[in-house]
Amino acid sequence: MKEKSKNAARSRREKENAEFLELAKLLPLPAAITSQLDKASIIRLTTSYLKMRAVFPDGQGRSFIHSFIDS
């Protein structure tokens, strides 16, 4: 029974990690940055990005993002 629980937890973690990696890839940041993010940072940056998209719905925030990244 204990082994089954361990396997279920391992499988769940693997699925969660795969989704976090996919979410990080969707962020408008260079892969060199997103590949180094921890889970909390991925969630924090995704939340911030979605909030910014709500403020700038027509993509007006893209230039801001790129100026921030390039500096």
C-alpha positions as CSV (number, residue, x, y, z in Angstrom):
1,M,0.0,0.0,0.0
2,K,2.8,2.4,0.9
3,E,4.6,1.8,-2.4
4,K,1.4,2.5,-4.3
5,S,1.0,5.9,-2.5
6,K,4.7,6.8,-3.2
7,N,4.1,6.0,-6.9
8,A,0.9,8.1,-7.0
9,A,2.7,11.0,-5.4
10,R,5.7,10.7,-7.7
11,S,3.4,10.6,-10.8
12,R,1.4,13.7,-9.5
13,R,4.7,15.6,-9.0
14,E,5.9,14.7,-12.5
15,K,2.6,15.9,-14.0
16,E,2.7,19.1,-12.0
17,N,6.3,19.8,-13.0
18,A,5.5,19.2,-16.6
19,E,2.7,21.8,-16.4
20,F,4.9,24.3,-14.6
21,L,7.5,23.9,-17.4
22,E,4.8,24.4,-20.0
23,L,3.5,27.5,-18.2
24,A,7.0,28.9,-18.0
25,K,7.5,28.5,-21.8
26,L,4.4,30.6,-22.4
27,L,5.8,33.6,-20.5
28,P,7.1,36.3,-22.8
29,L,10.7,35.9,-21.5
30,P,13.8,34.4,-23.0
31,A,14.2,30.6,-22.5
32,A,17.5,31.3,-20.7
33,I,15.4,33.0,-18.0
34,T,12.3,30.7,-17.9
35,S,14.4,27.6,-17.7
36,Q,15.9,28.8,-14.4
37,L,12.6,29.8,-12.6
38,D,11.3,28.0,-9.6
39,K,7.6,27.1,-9.2
40,A,6.8,30.1,-7.1
41,S,8.4,32.5,-9.6
42,I,6.6,30.9,-12.5
43,I,3.2,31.5,-10.7
44,R,4.2,35.0,-9.6
45,L,5.3,36.0,-13.1
46,T,2.3,34.4,-14.8
47,T,-0.1,36.2,-12.4
48,S,1.7,39.5,-13.1
49,Y,1.6,38.9,-16.8
50,L,-2.1,38.1,-16.8
51,K,-2.8,41.2,-14.7
52,M,-0.8,43.4,-17.1
53,R,-2.7,41.9,-20.1
54,A,-5.9,42.9,-18.4
55,V,-4.6,46.5,-18.1
56,F,-3.2,46.5,-21.7
57,P,-5.6,44.3,-23.6
58,D,-4.5,45.3,-27.1
59,G,-0.9,44.2,-26.6
60,Q,0.3,47.7,-25.6
61,G,2.2,46.3,-22.8
62,R,4.5,44.3,-25.1
63,S,6.9,47.2,-25.6
64,F,7.0,47.7,-21.8
65,I,7.9,44.0,-21.3
66,H,10.6,44.1,-23.9
67,S,12.1,47.3,-22.7
68,F,12.2,45.8,-19.2
69,I,13.9,42.6,-20.5
70,D,16.4,44.3,-22.7
71,S,17.6,46.6,-20.0
